Amino acid sequence: MTDTPAEVETPVETEVTETPVVAETTLVPDASNVIPLPNIEAFPMPKLEVPTVVRELAEKSVTQARENYEKVKAAAEEATDVLEDTYETARKSMLEFNLKAIDTAKANSDATFEFVKSFAGVKSLSEAVELQSAFARKQFESLSAQAKEFQELATKLSTDATSPLKDAATKIFKD
């Protein structure tokens, strides 16, 4: 075993130069370095007194504008109420109309099923013809009555739906 001396690193000297740090300085104005500026107005405004008549006219115009705004606002709210009433009336009338249509369809379906049930028990051709004729006559009368009811209901619907608009228009033209 041989002892070999370990290699030792020797530090290399480098030259370090310091850069001087320059502090930023700001000038704080003090009384010794401030130069006063002359008081110059670029566009001098003359001092005017608003005449009383002009002031009263302006106040009157503002008052009239406020009153007109309140009138328009009230009219718009009233028109909105009229439209809401009209739509609600039309909705209720259409609901009634649709319920009537459903009842009519049910009545017609029941009559048809009753006819088919009776027709299934027919024993002769003459009995079938007689049953068919009676059913057709009965259905014709029923459909005529239903058509009349629908016509009356549609007339009522249109009258009820336009009633709020008619009342509002009458009120507007009356005032």
Beta strands, then each sheet from edge to edge (+ up, - down):
end
